[in-house]
Amino acid sequence: MRRTTRLLRLHAERGAVLAMLLLAILALAGCVTPDSIVPVPATATPVASLPTEAPRPTPTPVPTALDFPLAAPTSVPVAQQGYETCVQCHADEAMLKDSMGGDEGTSADRQAEAWAGDLAPGEAWKAVYLDNLAFLDTIHGRYGCITCHGGTGNTLLKEVAHTGLIRQPGSTDLCADCHAREVSNAMNNLHASLTGYRTVLFARASSADTELLETVIENHCASCHTATCGQCHVSHPAGIGGGLVAGHDFGDVEAINTTCAGCHGSRIEAEYKGEEDTAPGDVHWTQGEMLCTDCHLPADYHGTETEHLERYDGPPEPSCDDLGCHPDVSAEDGIEQHGGAHLKSLSCQACHATAYRNCYGCHVQMTDGTPGFTLDAAEWDTKIGRNPIKSGYRPWKYVTVRHVPVARDSFAYYGEDLLSEFNALPNWKYATPHTIQRITPQNESCNGCHGNTDLFLTAEDVPADELRANWPVIVERVIGEIR
């Protein structure tokens, strides 16, 4: 078998050699013509030549100046028809004075005049006076009055013009066209809703009274404790009567005395600026000259309801070490009162807040169909209690606490015992007073705090029928004096 294989391989090799010799002989004899060699064309990709001079420098772009005011967005329908008659009246001081001088008029008239708030009767016209016609050429002014405020155009008859009037335009269907992100957040935050109020009021009432409480909230709470976009960006808040701030000009944030203080003025502004004889102004105001917006950023008041169902949900915003304000505070910073367990056991305000306002009762009422309220006398004091919302965000054992302005009979106008579960929550709650001082009566000496029973919320400060509800906040034993 092996022999046969070797013989076959030998014959194949001899055949290949003979074939090659035969082809060589035929080629020499001219019988076979080999294929001609065709040259391959050069590639089509050009070779880049080296530059003969340095490239010219790229010119620095110069921004093109824009003509302001910009035109209104083309994607948003702008209905200006007939608004000229609105302007004709509201830009005429004499006409406004005459129009608002009488008692006659429809409910729409009276609603519009409610913008006047606490203005003297002879000056009510100022609240709806368009004193700067340049507003009409701004991006907001080009929408026209009727687009936002409704009403009827092409008439100088007040009753007809105010038919369908919207005194406080909503935000969802107007501002969202250009400010979608802000509106989507703001419409569900605690400034625009009353979720914080519902959270605590419904906890104090039975489920059977929820519907009636909604009526109370709508009649007496919503007008002051909710805000539309315009109440921060163009007008005074409704709580102080509304009215244009600066000729209907829109601003990122108007002056705090016309926006923030409009809602928070009776308590926070009075504390912060020291407008009461009982307490000096907060050091952040008197020395730091800090405005509300220096600490409270837009994220705070454009926050979403999913993050805050109550004012103190989530981490402290702002906190004392936010934005690098007080980063060096520690038990080793050389300040005697910061040593020991003080920083772990006491909130900053517990040591650094002076007297602040405590309100003890708000009572709703109706007078000739107009909703109103009365307040019990307030007291200025500093009270330290146990932390009712202790958590990883607020780990302190002792914090400043404030009495909430609700009483058992706050809503008695609508029925007896409407707050049937009144003791479901404490009357004293976690507080962050705006009366901060570096040196306070409680921190200027050890015994300013230790043994000072007047400083702490004790059982003697709480009515007997509210002791059980407030027990989580009451300090049972005040640490004695240091001798």
Phi, psi and omega in degrees: 000314178297323181295320180296318181297317180295323179295318179297318180295322180295317179297322181294320181292320179295322180296321180295321180294316180298322180296320180293321177295320180296317180295322179295319180296316181296322180295320179293330180277355180084010182279337182236130179250115181291154178298139179287150179274120180264125180293140178280126180295155179294151179298153182278350181283119182287153175269124182291132178274151180291142180293144180269346178213160181295142180293151179288142179293146178287126183293144177289127182295139178251121181297141179272128180294137179262148176274117178257148003283150177289157177289154177295149180305134182287340181281351183252124178294130180245114182253097183258358187303127173086357184287346181302326180288331174299313182294321182303324180275312188282352174257004182251106184301314183296319181294320179295316180301318180291320183293324185261014183270343184258173180265347183285167178135166181273175177297329177296322177299312183294326178294318179296321181288346177296343174303335186294335177056237184267011178297149176299148183309323181286351182243012182300331182298333183297334184290339181237022183269121177269090188269000181228097183289348176297339177303327183296341180262000178278171183296329177279323181295332182289351174286337183084157185296316189290331180303320183262321189259357182067211183086186183236130181268180176060035176207144175256004175282116188304313183297322179287315183299327183271005176293123182079017182293138175248104184293316180240092181303142177288178184254325189301315187267002182237290186296333185295339180301324181246338185239055188299317183295314181297318182291319181298328176279312190294327184293344180243018179259172188290346175282330183260342180245176176243033182300319179299320178292314180298322181305314184273323182291318180293331177292334180269000183234163176279157180298335180291339183259004183300316182297319179293323177296326176299322177296317178300313181298316181296319183284321193242341187252318190299323185295331181257328190256015169231159183221137171270171179303317184297331183289346174253334190248352181214334186227170170291150177299153180298332181298336177246022173102352181072209181099147183293143180274310185218066177062031179073014173290142178265137177231159176303307172214125178287174179305141186296335180288347178250351180241282182306311184290340177299325179260325186254017187284322186294334181241298187294311183296319179299321178291311188295319183267358179068041182277359175250146181291345185280347183209144175285167177292152178301139183299332178293336178267310186290327180249321182274344182051040183272134177273167178306317186286352175287333179250320183264101185276163181308329179298334181288318183258001168250018182292166183258154183293334180293338179268329185226103172269349178207156190307321186258025171290148176076188182289159178298124179222108358278165175242169186294338179255010175297149175056022177072024184292308183228062186284345188261006180290124179198170179292346181251020184273005176091354178271121188304317183291347177274352182280179180063223183260011187299310184293332179279332187260337188239134173291161180303317183294330181302328179262331191249002177266136171264190188303141179223168187280134173239124181256143189243000178175132174241132184233119182278157181202168176233131177234111182054040178082358180260121181291145178204188180201161172232152181242137171291160181300138179269157177234142177260124183196166172242126180229130176253128179229179175288147184290112182279350180233039183301132181201183176296331177285324183231079191276359189288151178279324183239136181217165172287140180233150183231142178284134181276148185275051177230140179234168180303325184256024181303325184245030183298336178303329184266355179147157181284146174054041178292332175258066186293338178252042186305322184275013178290338179229155175293156172275343177254131184230163176307137184220153175232080184298149176259053179229043189284134174226153177291315178248126181231166179304328184274344181247357183287344175207162181299317184276001169293338178246305182296125178081358182272089183292337179291335182282332186261151175280110181245176181299333180292342181272355188239133176303151185301322183281001178241005182297316183296318181293326185263003183302325178295344184255334185292138175272115184283324182225118178274129180300134186290171180296153175262123184250000000 
